[in-house]
Amino acid sequence: MQDTNKLEIYGKSFDSRLLIGSALYPSPKIMQDSIRASASEIVTVSLRRQSPEEGGGTQFWQQIKDLGLTILPNTAGCHSIQEAVTLAQMSREIFDTNWIKLELVGDEYNLQPDPIDLVKATEILLNDGFEVLPYCTDDLVICRHLVELGCKVLMPWGAPIGTGKGLLNPYALSAIRHRFPQITLIVDAGIGLPSHAVQAFEMGYDGILLNSAIAQAQSPVTMAASFKAACQAGRLAYEAGRMPEKNTAQPSTPTLGMPFWHQTG
Amino acid sequence: MNVTINGQPAEFSDGLSLLDVVVQHGAQAPFALAVNGQFIPKSQHAETQIKTQDSIEILSPVQGG
């Protein structure tokens, strides 16, 4: 059975609800094989200082282009609004896309997004014609500010980047889902297991974005296939609608006609 | 003139454009450029004059999460 709806990001539709990163794989080939096994249609990339010893990034870029996927550049590692805006502008030119995964580090300890500067940078970039996918915390009010600025997509964290701890605050994530039913919501960062992905989809999230969970698995390609299945399972479960939760047991087997009913010796 | 390219000191003749500098430096496409923290679009590489103490960034695609 197929997911009847598609993931919508700024007017583009995708069959896969998994966005995948291109970093930390044991080798370029495993990166390509993992991305293919995930069936993801969107891959994240970044920009860094050109290193002539590494061919100026040509080889990596060709490997990504060979996959034929939609590119989502990020501003990972930026600590100021100016850095993020400049990197976004450079990314737009080199990757030929208005999409930007806006990351603005607010603290080195947990790489938490800076909520205040994130909003300011988002406004600058939206006014400059970008389609911003902000990586944010699970703060409902920050999300509201981002939506009011014009963001059509929000990417609250599940847990700090690279921790693999899963959804640390399901209540907050669920509240964001209920508050913004028309916004495309993607859990970005912190997912470590396919069960975490299932949980995100079961609560109504539209997508997940991950990298380390696949790239740092013992077998990245196999884990990529597992996440593909988990995304489909979680989304179908959401569409199916869960059973009402109860506090007391209710027998599933009919009690009518039960032999020996309450017979005592 | 003395400039920095990707954080490293470099020396070039006076009066060069940004395009001249990156070509002489041996930058390989694809890349995007910034001078003193400001993005310089490709259409302005040839007309942007570089002066001493400028800081030039040459960025290329890398892996990202």
Interface residues (C-beta under 8 A of the other chain):
Chain A: G21 S22 A23 L24 Y25 M31 T44 V45 S46 L47 R48 R49 Q50 S51 P52 G55 G56 G57 T58 F60 W61 I64 P73 N74 A76 Q82 E83 T86 L87 Q89 M90 S91 E93 I94 F95 I161 N211 S212
Chain B: N6 G7 G26 A27 Q28 A29 P30 F31 A32 L33 A34 G37 Q38 F39 P41 K42 E57 I58 L59 S60 P61 V62 Q63 G64 G65
